[in-house]
Amino acid sequence: MSPQQRPLIVIVEDDRSLAASLHQQLADAGFATQTFHKGATALKFIEEHHVHLVLLDPTLPDLDGLTVLERIRKSGAPAAVIFLASVQTPSAIVKALEAGADHFLEKPLRMTDLEEVVRRLLAGLQP
C-alpha cells in the first residue's frame, strides 16, 4: 500500500445508525469506507475490489456473519476481518476466530479501541 493510498474498509452492519457513525469516524481518521447492510452485497463488493479490512456484524438480515466470513476466506480476499458483536461470549469469540476472524470487538464500540485495532491490523497487511 503506497503512502498516498487510503486503506479501504468495508463496513457490514445492519444497524444504519451505527454504520453511519462508523463510516464518519473512520473517514475522519483517514480511511476510505464502503458500507453495506446485507452480507450478500458486501461479499460481491469484496470479491470485486481490493479491500484491506472488513468490519462485520454477526447478525445480518440475509446471511449470518460467520457465513460471510467463511465466504470471504474461501474467496481468497486478503482483507483482515474484525467481528463486531453485541455479546462477547467465549464460544462466540472462538467460533469467529476459528472461522478466520482476525479480531473480535464488543458493541458498543469505543472508537479509540476500534481505530487502534484497525491500524494494527492494517500495519500487518503491509508488505
C-alpha positions in Angstrom: 0.0 0.0 0.0 1.5 3.3 -1.0 1.5 6.2 1.4 -0.9 8.1 -0.8 -3.4 5.2 -0.9 -6.1 5.3 1.8 -6.9 1.8 3.1 -10.4 0.6 2.1 -12.5 -0.6 4.9 -15.9 -2.3 4.3 -18.5 -1.9 7.0 -21.1 -4.7 7.0 -23.6 -3.6 9.6 -27.4 -3.7 9.5 -27.9 -1.0 12.2 -27.9 2.0 9.8 -27.2 4.5 12.6 -24.1 2.6 13.8 -22.9 2.0 10.2 -23.1 5.8 9.6 -21.3 6.5 12.8 -18.5 4.0 11.9 -18.2 5.5 8.4 -17.9 9.0 9.7 -15.3 8.1 12.4 -13.2 6.1 10.1 -13.4 8.7 7.3 -12.3 11.3 9.9 -9.3 9.0 10.7 -8.3 9.0 7.1 -9.8 5.7 5.9 -11.9 5.1 2.8 -15.0 3.2 3.6 -17.8 1.4 1.9 -20.9 0.5 3.8 -23.3 -2.4 3.3 -26.3 -3.5 5.3 -26.5 -7.1 3.9 -23.9 -9.8 3.6 -24.6 -10.8 0.0 -24.0 -7.3 -1.4 -20.9 -6.9 0.8 -19.5 -10.2 -0.5 -19.9 -9.2 -4.1 -18.1 -5.9 -3.5 -15.3 -7.6 -1.6 -14.8 -10.2 -4.4 -14.6 -7.4 -7.0 -12.4 -4.8 -5.2 -9.2 -4.8 -3.2 -10.5 -4.4 0.4 -8.0 -4.0 3.2 -10.3 -4.6 6.2 -13.9 -5.7 6.9 -15.9 -4.7 10.0 -18.5 -7.4 10.2 -21.7 -7.7 12.3 -22.5 -11.3 13.0 -26.3 -10.8 12.7 -27.3 -9.6 9.3 -30.7 -9.8 7.7 -29.7 -12.1 4.8 -26.6 -14.1 5.9 -25.1 -14.6 9.3 -21.7 -13.1 9.9 -19.9 -16.5 10.2 -21.2 -17.4 6.7 -20.0 -14.1 5.3 -16.6 -14.6 7.0 -16.2 -18.1 5.6 -17.1 -16.9 2.1 -14.5 -14.1 2.4 -11.8 -16.6 3.4 -12.8 -19.1 0.6 -12.7 -16.3 -2.0 -9.1 -15.7 -1.2 -9.7 -12.0 -0.4 -6.7 -10.8 1.7 -8.8 -8.5 3.9 -8.5 -8.6 7.6 -11.8 -9.1 9.4 -13.0 -7.7 12.7 -16.2 -9.1 14.2 -18.4 -6.5 15.9 -20.8 -8.2 18.3 -23.2 -7.1 20.9 -22.5 -10.2 23.0 -18.9 -11.3 23.6 -19.1 -14.8 24.9 -16.1 -17.1 24.9 -17.9 -19.5 22.5 -18.8 -16.7 20.0 -15.2 -15.5 20.1 -13.8 -19.0 19.4 -16.3 -19.6 16.6 -15.4 -16.3 14.9 -11.6 -16.8 15.3 -11.8 -20.4 14.1 -13.8 -19.2 11.0 -11.0 -16.8 10.2 -11.7 -13.5 12.0 -8.6 -11.5 12.9 -10.2 -9.8 15.9 -13.4 -9.5 17.9 -14.8 -6.3 19.4 -17.8 -5.9 21.6 -20.5 -3.3 20.9 -21.0 -0.6 22.0 -17.6 0.3 20.5 -15.1 2.7 21.8 -13.8 4.4 18.7 -10.3 4.7 20.1 -10.2 0.9 20.6 -11.5 0.3 17.1 -9.0 2.7 15.5 -6.1 1.1 17.4 -7.1 -2.4 16.2 -7.7 -1.3 12.7 -4.3 0.5 12.4 -2.6 -2.5 14.0 -4.2 -5.0 11.6 -3.6 -2.8 8.6 0.1 -2.4 9.5 0.3 -6.2 9.5 -1.1 -6.3 6.0 1.6 -4.1 4.5 4.4 -5.8 2.7 
